[in-house]
């Protein structure tokens, strides 16, 4: 969605410099800034994001752990 906003000149120039330095578009800079602003003001969103990240880490570690256990069992004599 497109929208028009007004920002002070100094803030605009800082955003322009950041966009140029990072190789991002001005729109991307504003999108990331707004997303971060909203996230900081919604404690539930922070918890949800952390829970999601931990769940993804758990899946990776469970996969690794399963593979390591399987390999250990394959090398064992029964």
Gaussian input, Z-matrix of N, CA and C with variables (Angstrom, degrees):
# hf/3-21g

backbone

0 1
 N
 C     1     B1
 C     2     B2     1     A1
 N     3     B3     2     A2     1     D1
 C     4     B4     3     A3     2     D2
 C     5     B5     4     A4     3     D3
 N     6     B6     5     A5     4     D4
 C     7     B7     6     A6     5     D5
 C     8     B8     7     A7     6     D6
 N     9     B9     8     A8     7     D7
 C    10    B10     9     A9     8     D8
 C    11    B11    10    A10     9     D9
 N    12    B12    11    A11    10    D10
 C    13    B13    12    A12    11    D11
 C    14    B14    13    A13    12    D12
 N    15    B15    14    A14    13    D13
 C    16    B16    15    A15    14    D14
 C    17    B17    16    A16    15    D15
 N    18    B18    17    A17    16    D16
 C    19    B19    18    A18    17    D17
 C    20    B20    19    A19    18    D18
 N    21    B21    20    A20    19    D19
 C    22    B22    21    A21    20    D20
 C    23    B23    22    A22    21    D21
 N    24    B24    23    A23    22    D22
 C    25    B25    24    A24    23    D23
 C    26    B26    25    A25    24    D24
 N    27    B27    26    A26    25    D25
 C    28    B28    27    A27    26    D26
 C    29    B29    28    A28    27    D27
 N    30    B30    29    A29    28    D28
 C    31    B31    30    A30    29    D29
 C    32    B32    31    A31    30    D30
 N    33    B33    32    A32    31    D31
 C    34    B34    33    A33    32    D32
 C    35    B35    34    A34    33    D33
 N    36    B36    35    A35    34    D34
 C    37    B37    36    A36    35    D35
 C    38    B38    37    A37    36    D36
 N    39    B39    38    A38    37    D37
 C    40    B40    39    A39    38    D38
 C    41    B41    40    A40    39    D39
 N    42    B42    41    A41    40    D40
 C    43    B43    42    A42    41    D41
 C    44    B44    43    A43    42    D42
 N    45    B45    44    A44    43    D43
 C    46    B46    45    A45    44    D44
 C    47    B47    46    A46    45    D45
 N    48    B48    47    A47    46    D46
 C    49    B49    48    A48    47    D47
 C    50    B50    49    A49    48    D48
 N    51    B51    50    A50    49    D49
 C    52    B52    51    A51    50    D50
 C    53    B53    52    A52    51    D51
 N    54    B54    53    A53    52    D52
 C    55    B55    54    A54    53    D53
 C    56    B56    55    A55    54    D54
 N    57    B57    56    A56    55    D55
 C    58    B58    57    A57    56    D56
 C    59    B59    58    A58    57    D57
 N    60    B60    59    A59    58    D58
 C    61    B61    60    A60    59    D59
 C    62    B62    61    A61    60    D60
 N    63    B63    62    A62    61    D61
 C    64    B64    63    A63    62    D62
 C    65    B65    64    A64    63    D63
 N    66    B66    65    A65    64    D64
 C    67    B67    66    A66    65    D65
 C    68    B68    67    A67    66    D66
 N    69    B69    68    A68    67    D67
 C    70    B70    69    A69    68    D68
 C    71    B71    70    A70    69    D69
 N    72    B72    71    A71    70    D70
 C    73    B73    72    A72    71    D71
 C    74    B74    73    A73    72    D72
 N    75    B75    74    A74    73    D73
 C    76    B76    75    A75    74    D74
 C    77    B77    76    A76    75    D75
 N    78    B78    77    A77    76    D76
 C    79    B79    78    A78    77    D77
 C    80    B80    79    A79    78    D78
 N    81    B81    80    A80    79    D79
 C    82    B82    81    A81    80    D80
 C    83    B83    82    A82    81    D81
 N    84    B84    83    A83    82    D82
 C    85    B85    84    A84    83    D83
 C    86    B86    85    A85    84    D84
 N    87    B87    86    A86    85    D85
 C    88    B88    87    A87    86    D86
 C    89    B89    88    A88    87    D87
 N    90    B90    89    A89    88    D88
 C    91    B91    90    A90    89    D89
 C    92    B92    91    A91    90    D90
 N    93    B93    92    A92    91    D91
 C    94    B94    93    A93    92    D92
 C    95    B95    94    A94    93    D93
 N    96    B96    95    A95    94    D94
 C    97    B97    96    A96    95    D95
 C    98    B98    97    A97    96    D96
 N    99    B99    98    A98    97    D97
 C   100   B100    99    A99    98    D98
 C   101   B101   100   A100    99    D99
 N   102   B102   101   A101   100   D100
 C   103   B103   102   A102   101   D101
 C   104   B104   103   A103   102   D102
 N   105   B105   104   A104   103   D103
 C   106   B106   105   A105   104   D104
 C   107   B107   106   A106   105   D105
 N   108   B108   107   A107   106   D106
 C   109   B109   108   A108   107   D107
 C   110   B110   109   A109   108   D108
 N   111   B111   110   A110   109   D109
 C   112   B112   111   A111   110   D110
 C   113   B113   112   A112   111   D111
 N   114   B114   113   A113   112   D112
 C   115   B115   114   A114   113   D113
 C   116   B116   115   A115   114   D114
 N   117   B117   116   A116   115   D115
 C   118   B118   117   A117   116   D116
 C   119   B119   118   A118   117   D117
 N   120   B120   119   A119   118   D118
 C   121   B121   120   A120   119   D119
 C   122   B122   121   A121   120   D120
 N   123   B123   122   A122   121   D121
 C   124   B124   123   A123   122   D122
 C   125   B125   124   A124   123   D123
 N   126   B126   125   A125   124   D124
 C   127   B127   126   A126   125   D125
 C   128   B128   127   A127   126   D126
 N   129   B129   128   A128   127   D127
 C   130   B130   129   A129   128   D128
 C   131   B131   130   A130   129   D129
 N   132   B132   131   A131   130   D130
 C   133   B133   132   A132   131   D131
 C   134   B134   133   A133   132   D132
 N   135   B135   134   A134   133   D133
 C   136   B136   135   A135   134   D134
 C   137   B137   136   A136   135   D135
 N   138   B138   137   A137   136   D136
 C   139   B139   138   A138   137   D137
 C   140   B140   139   A139   138   D138
 N   141   B141   140   A140   139   D139
 C   142   B142   141   A141   140   D140
 C   143   B143   142   A142   141   D141
 N   144   B144   143   A143   142   D142
 C   145   B145   144   A144   143   D143
 C   146   B146   145   A145   144   D144
 N   147   B147   146   A146   145   D145
 C   148   B148   147   A147   146   D146
 C   149   B149   148   A148   147   D147
 N   150   B150   149   A149   148   D148
 C   151   B151   150   A150   149   D149
 C   152   B152   151   A151   150   D150
 N   153   B153   152   A152   151   D151
 C   154   B154   153   A153   152   D152
 C   155   B155   154   A154   153   D153
 N   156   B156   155   A155   154   D154
 C   157   B157   156   A156   155   D155
 C   158   B158   157   A157   156   D156
 N   159   B159   158   A158   157   D157
 C   160   B160   159   A159   158   D158
 C   161   B161   160   A160   159   D159
 N   162   B162   161   A161   160   D160
 C   163   B163   162   A162   161   D161
 C   164   B164   163   A163   162   D162
 N   165   B165   164   A164   163   D163
 C   166   B166   165   A165   164   D164
 C   167   B167   166   A166   165   D165
 N   168   B168   167   A167   166   D166
 C   169   B169   168   A168   167   D167
 C   170   B170   169   A169   168   D168
 N   171   B171   170   A170   169   D169
 C   172   B172   171   A171   170   D170
 C   173   B173   172   A172   171   D171
 N   174   B174   173   A173   172   D172
 C   175   B175   174   A174   173   D173
 C   176   B176   175   A175   174   D174
 N   177   B177   176   A176   175   D175
 C   178   B178   177   A177   176   D176
 C   179   B179   178   A178   177   D177
 N   180   B180   179   A179   178   D178
 C   181   B181   180   A180   179   D179
 C   182   B182   181   A181   180   D180
 N   183   B183   182   A182   181   D181
 C   184   B184   183   A183   182   D182
 C   185   B185   184   A184   183   D183
 N   186   B186   185   A185   184   D184
 C   187   B187   186   A186   185   D185
 C   188   B188   187   A187   186   D186
 N   189   B189   188   A188   187   D187
 C   190   B190   189   A189   188   D188
 C   191   B191   190   A190   189   D189
 N   192   B192   191   A191   190   D190
 C   193   B193   192   A192   191   D191
 C   194   B194   193   A193   192   D192
 N   195   B195   194   A194   193   D193
 C   196   B196   195   A195   194   D194
 C   197   B197   196   A196   195   D195
 N   198   B198   197   A197   196   D196
 C   199   B199   198   A198   197   D197
 C   200   B200   199   A199   198   D198
 N   201   B201   200   A200   199   D199
 C   202   B202   201   A201   200   D200
 C   203   B203   202   A202   201   D201
 N   204   B204   203   A203   202   D202
 C   205   B205   204   A204   203   D203
 C   206   B206   205   A205   204   D204
 N   207   B207   206   A206   205   D205
 C   208   B208   207   A207   206   D206
 C   209   B209   208   A208   207   D207
 N   210   B210   209   A209   208   D208
 C   211   B211   210   A210   209   D209
 C   212   B212   211   A211   210   D210
 N   213   B213   212   A212   211   D211
 C   214   B214   213   A213   212   D212
 C   215   B215   214   A214   213   D213
 N   216   B216   215   A215   214   D214
 C   217   B217   216   A216   215   D215
 C   218   B218   217   A217   216   D216
 N   219   B219   218   A218   217   D217
 C   220   B220   219   A219   218   D218
 C   221   B221   220   A220   219   D219
 N   222   B222   221   A221   220   D220
 C   223   B223   222   A222   221   D221
 C   224   B224   223   A223   222   D222
 N   225   B225   224   A224   223   D223
 C   226   B226   225   A225   224   D224
 C   227   B227   226   A226   225   D225
 N   228   B228   227   A227   226   D226
 C   229   B229   228   A228   227   D227
 C   230   B230   229   A229   228   D228
 N   231   B231   230   A230   229   D229
 C   232   B232   231   A231   230   D230
 C   233   B233   232   A232   231   D231

   B1=1.4377
   B2=1.5231
   B3=1.2796
   B4=1.4598
   B5=1.5140
   B6=1.3268
   B7=1.4515
   B8=1.5230
   B9=1.2947
   B10=1.4659
   B11=1.5218
   B12=1.3328
   B13=1.4580
   B14=1.5258
   B15=1.2981
   B16=1.4627
   B17=1.5220
   B18=1.3308
   B19=1.4630
   B20=1.5263
   B21=1.3195
   B22=1.4645
   B23=1.5352
   B24=1.3174
   B25=1.4647
   B26=1.5249
   B27=1.3235
   B28=1.4648
   B29=1.5321
   B30=1.3285
   B31=1.4616
   B32=1.5311
   B33=1.3089
   B34=1.4632
   B35=1.5286
   B36=1.3142
   B37=1.4694
   B38=1.5293
   B39=1.3195
   B40=1.4635
   B41=1.5300
   B42=1.3181
   B43=1.4640
   B44=1.5281
   B45=1.3082
   B46=1.4687
   B47=1.5291
   B48=1.3227
   B49=1.4682
   B50=1.5248
   B51=1.3310
   B52=1.4591
   B53=1.5265
   B54=1.3044
   B55=1.4702
   B56=1.5252
   B57=1.2964
   B58=1.4673
   B59=1.5338
   B60=1.3316
   B61=1.4638
   B62=1.5308
   B63=1.3198
   B64=1.4654
   B65=1.5305
   B66=1.3193
   B67=1.4690
   B68=1.5263
   B69=1.3153
   B70=1.4615
   B71=1.5195
   B72=1.3147
   B73=1.4613
   B74=1.5231
   B75=1.3040
   B76=1.4607
   B77=1.5301
   B78=1.3269
   B79=1.4654
   B80=1.5237
   B81=1.3194
   B82=1.4595
   B83=1.5313
   B84=1.3146
   B85=1.4681
   B86=1.5271
   B87=1.3274
   B88=1.4599
   B89=1.5242
   B90=1.3288
   B91=1.4718
   B92=1.5276
   B93=1.3272
   B94=1.4656
   B95=1.5241
   B96=1.3115
   B97=1.4723
   B98=1.5275
   B99=1.3087
   B100=1.4582
   B101=1.5268
   B102=1.3240
   B103=1.4622
   B104=1.5253
   B105=1.3269
   B106=1.4667
   B107=1.5275
   B108=1.3190
   B109=1.4647
   B110=1.5223
   B111=1.3218
   B112=1.4643
   B113=1.5278
   B114=1.3094
   B115=1.4563
   B116=1.5270
   B117=1.3274
   B118=1.4698
   B119=1.5240
   B120=1.2996
   B121=1.4535
   B122=1.5261
   B123=1.3332
   B124=1.4593
   B125=1.5241
   B126=1.3406
   B127=1.4686
   B128=1.5221
   B129=1.3114
   B130=1.4579
   B131=1.5155
   B132=1.3214
   B133=1.4614
   B134=1.5251
   B135=1.3202
   B136=1.4683
   B137=1.5232
   B138=1.3260
   B139=1.4664
   B140=1.5214
   B141=1.3095
   B142=1.4690
   B143=1.5260
   B144=1.3158
   B145=1.4695
   B146=1.5228
   B147=1.3348
   B148=1.4614
   B149=1.5286
   B150=1.3356
   B151=1.4658
   B152=1.5227
   B153=1.3229
   B154=1.4655
   B155=1.5274
   B156=1.3227
   B157=1.4692
   B158=1.5207
   B159=1.3214
   B160=1.4652
   B161=1.5249
   B162=1.3151
   B163=1.4633
   B164=1.5244
   B165=1.3287
   B166=1.4628
   B167=1.5225
   B168=1.3155
   B169=1.4612
   B170=1.5234
   B171=1.3341
   B172=1.4641
   B173=1.5217
   B174=1.3379
   B175=1.4633
   B176=1.5161
   B177=1.3142
   B178=1.4582
   B179=1.5214
   B180=1.3405
   B181=1.4538
   B182=1.5215
   B183=1.3384
   B184=1.4564
   B185=1.5227
   B186=1.3098
   B187=1.4576
   B188=1.5201
   B189=1.3086
   B190=1.4601
   B191=1.5185
   B192=1.3342
   B193=1.4548
   B194=1.5238
   B195=1.3164
   B196=1.4611
   B197=1.5181
   B198=1.3152
   B199=1.4657
   B200=1.5221
   B201=1.3198
   B202=1.4622
   B203=1.5232
   B204=1.3216
   B205=1.4563
   B206=1.5102
   B207=1.3284
   B208=1.4628
   B209=1.5247
   B210=1.3128
   B211=1.4648
   B212=1.5185
   B213=1.3173
   B214=1.4642
   B215=1.5168
   B216=1.3354
   B217=1.4628
   B218=1.5327
   B219=1.3175
   B220=1.4642
   B221=1.5216
   B222=1.3306
   B223=1.4703
   B224=1.5251
   B225=1.3225
   B226=1.4607
   B227=1.5338
   B228=1.3306
   B229=1.4578
   B230=1.5123
   B231=1.3098
   B232=1.4577
   B233=1.4747
   A1=108.56
   A2=115.30
   A3=119.53
   A4=109.31
   A5=114.99
   A6=120.98
   A7=108.43
   A8=115.97
   A9=120.52
   A10=107.99
   A11=115.43
   A12=120.47
   A13=108.74
   A14=115.80
   A15=121.61
   A16=107.96
   A17=115.85
   A18=121.28
   A19=107.92
   A20=116.89
   A21=119.48
   A22=109.95
   A23=115.96
   A24=121.39
   A25=112.71
   A26=116.75
   A27=119.88
   A28=110.89
   A29=116.90
   A30=120.80
   A31=110.61
   A32=116.93
   A33=121.40
   A34=110.62
   A35=116.87
   A36=120.56
   A37=111.52
   A38=116.97
   A39=119.59
   A40=110.60
   A41=116.41
   A42=120.51
   A43=110.50
   A44=117.12
   A45=121.52
   A46=110.85
   A47=116.60
   A48=120.67
   A49=110.67
   A50=116.42
   A51=120.37
   A52=111.03
   A53=116.87
   A54=121.10
   A55=110.04
   A56=116.24
   A57=120.71
   A58=110.97
   A59=116.23
   A60=121.11
   A61=111.76
   A62=117.22
   A63=120.84
   A64=112.91
   A65=116.88
   A66=119.82
   A67=113.02
   A68=116.30
   A69=121.27
   A70=109.62
   A71=115.29
   A72=119.43
   A73=109.28
   A74=115.84
   A75=120.62
   A76=109.64
   A77=116.64
   A78=120.32
   A79=111.37
   A80=116.49
   A81=119.79
   A82=110.89
   A83=116.97
   A84=120.86
   A85=110.15
   A86=117.21
   A87=120.53
   A88=111.47
   A89=117.40
   A90=120.56
   A91=110.86
   A92=116.23
   A93=120.10
   A94=111.10
   A95=116.04
   A96=119.73
   A97=110.52
   A98=117.89
   A99=121.03
   A100=110.80
   A101=117.22
   A102=120.87
   A103=110.55
   A104=117.07
   A105=120.73
   A106=110.81
   A107=116.83
   A108=121.47
   A109=110.27
   A110=116.62
   A111=120.72
   A112=111.28
   A113=117.12
   A114=121.30
   A115=111.31
   A116=116.54
   A117=120.52
   A118=112.18
   A119=117.71
   A120=120.69
   A121=113.17
   A122=116.93
   A123=121.48
   A124=108.56
   A125=116.93
   A126=119.94
   A127=112.59
   A128=118.27
   A129=121.07
   A130=111.97
   A131=117.11
   A132=121.15
   A133=110.79
   A134=116.72
   A135=120.39
   A136=109.46
   A137=116.18
   A138=120.19
   A139=110.81
   A140=116.48
   A141=120.57
   A142=111.10
   A143=117.40
   A144=121.07
   A145=110.77
   A146=116.72
   A147=120.05
   A148=110.75
   A149=117.14
   A150=120.78
   A151=110.99
   A152=116.25
   A153=120.54
   A154=110.45
   A155=116.99
   A156=120.16
   A157=110.67
   A158=117.16
   A159=120.39
   A160=111.28
   A161=117.64
   A162=120.68
   A163=110.39
   A164=116.42
   A165=120.18
   A166=110.99
   A167=117.38
   A168=121.21
   A169=109.51
   A170=116.88
   A171=120.65
   A172=111.16
   A173=117.44
   A174=120.54
   A175=110.31
   A176=117.21
   A177=120.92
   A178=110.05
   A179=117.02
   A180=119.62
   A181=110.78
   A182=118.71
   A183=120.92
   A184=110.84
   A185=117.26
   A186=120.92
   A187=109.89
   A188=116.79
   A189=120.94
   A190=110.41
   A191=115.89
   A192=120.47
   A193=110.91
   A194=117.64
   A195=121.21
   A196=111.16
   A197=116.68
   A198=120.64
   A199=111.11
   A200=117.31
   A201=120.72
   A202=110.18
   A203=117.37
   A204=120.70
   A205=112.31
   A206=116.35
   A207=121.00
   A208=110.66
   A209=117.42
   A210=120.92
   A211=111.11
   A212=118.13
   A213=121.15
   A214=110.69
   A215=117.24
   A216=120.98
   A217=111.60
   A218=116.47
   A219=120.15
   A220=111.22
   A221=117.22
   A222=121.00
   A223=112.25
   A224=117.37
   A225=121.36
   A226=110.55
   A227=115.21
   A228=120.74
   A229=108.50
   A230=116.23
   A231=120.48
   A232=110.51
   D1=136.45
   D2=176.72
   D3=-93.73
   D4=145.74
   D5=177.20
   D6=-148.92
   D7=158.20
   D8=177.61
   D9=-113.81
   D10=135.19
   D11=177.87
   D12=-133.70
   D13=161.44
   D14=175.36
   D15=-112.79
   D16=132.31
   D17=176.68
   D18=-132.53
   D19=151.58
   D20=177.15
   D21=-61.49
   D22=150.14
   D23=-178.26
   D24=-54.34
   D25=-43.90
   D26=-177.40
   D27=-62.65
   D28=-42.35
   D29=178.78
   D30=-65.36
   D31=-40.24
   D32=177.35
   D33=-59.94
   D34=-45.91
   D35=-178.90
   D36=-66.48
   D37=-36.49
   D38=176.39
   D39=-64.84
   D40=-40.87
   D41=178.25
   D42=-65.54
   D43=-39.36
   D44=177.52
   D45=-61.68
   D46=-45.00
   D47=179.14
   D48=-62.09
   D49=-43.73
   D50=179.53
   D51=-63.40
   D52=-42.88
   D53=178.97
   D54=-60.60
   D55=-45.54
   D56=-179.89
   D57=-64.29
   D58=-45.20
   D59=-177.54
   D60=-65.15
   D61=-36.64
   D62=-176.45
   D63=-93.75
   D64=-7.63
   D65=-179.08
   D66=73.66
   D67=22.88
   D68=179.66
   D69=-104.19
   D70=159.98
   D71=175.95
   D72=-77.27
   D73=159.92
   D74=176.93
   D75=-60.88
   D76=-40.75
   D77=178.40
   D78=-59.60
   D79=-41.89
   D80=-179.75
   D81=-64.75
   D82=-39.44
   D83=177.63
   D84=-60.79
   D85=-46.08
   D86=-179.81
   D87=-67.39
   D88=-38.17
   D89=178.28
   D90=-62.77
   D91=-46.41
   D92=-179.93
   D93=-64.50
   D94=-39.97
   D95=-179.89
   D96=-64.95
   D97=-43.58
   D98=179.83
   D99=-66.70
   D100=-41.77
   D101=178.84
   D102=-61.32
   D103=-43.55
   D104=178.93
   D105=-65.83
   D106=-41.20
   D107=178.61
   D108=-59.37
   D109=-47.32
   D110=-179.16
   D111=-66.15
   D112=-40.46
   D113=-179.73
   D114=-62.45
   D115=-39.65
   D116=-179.35
   D117=-67.98
   D118=-21.24
   D119=-177.43
   D120=-102.56
   D121=5.67
   D122=178.47
   D123=-127.17
   D124=89.89
   D125=-176.56
   D126=-56.31
   D127=-33.64
   D128=178.46
   D129=-63.30
   D130=-35.35
   D131=179.60
   D132=-68.21
   D133=-36.58
   D134=177.91
   D135=-64.08
   D136=-46.74
   D137=178.94
   D138=-61.59
   D139=-43.67
   D140=179.29
   D141=-61.82
   D142=-43.06
   D143=179.25
   D144=-64.12
   D145=-40.59
   D146=178.58
   D147=-66.52
   D148=-42.17
   D149=178.16
   D150=-60.72
   D151=-42.02
   D152=179.69
   D153=-64.89
   D154=-43.76
   D155=179.46
   D156=-62.94
   D157=-42.71
   D158=179.32
   D159=-65.98
   D160=-37.34
   D161=177.99
   D162=-63.18
   D163=-40.10
   D164=178.40
   D165=-66.68
   D166=-39.10
   D167=177.76
   D168=-65.06
   D169=-42.81
   D170=179.31
   D171=-60.00
   D172=-40.19
   D173=179.54
   D174=-62.83
   D175=-42.61
   D176=179.99
   D177=-64.92
   D178=-46.06
   D179=-177.76
   D180=-68.48
   D181=-35.42
   D182=177.62
   D183=-65.02
   D184=-40.60
   D185=177.95
   D186=-62.66
   D187=-46.97
   D188=179.65
   D189=-62.33
   D190=-44.09
   D191=-178.69
   D192=-63.83
   D193=-41.35
   D194=177.86
   D195=-61.97
   D196=-44.34
   D197=179.82
   D198=-65.13
   D199=-42.07
   D200=179.49
   D201=-64.58
   D202=-42.42
   D203=178.67
   D204=-63.88
   D205=-42.45
   D206=178.18
   D207=-61.15
   D208=-44.39
   D209=179.30
   D210=-64.25
   D211=-39.18
   D212=178.09
   D213=-63.85
   D214=-41.81
   D215=179.55
   D216=-66.93
   D217=-36.97
   D218=179.62
   D219=-64.48
   D220=-30.52
   D221=-179.80
   D222=-84.66
   D223=-11.02
   D224=-176.17
   D225=-87.13
   D226=149.33
   D227=173.62
   D228=-90.12
   D229=136.76
   D230=179.09
   D231=-101.21

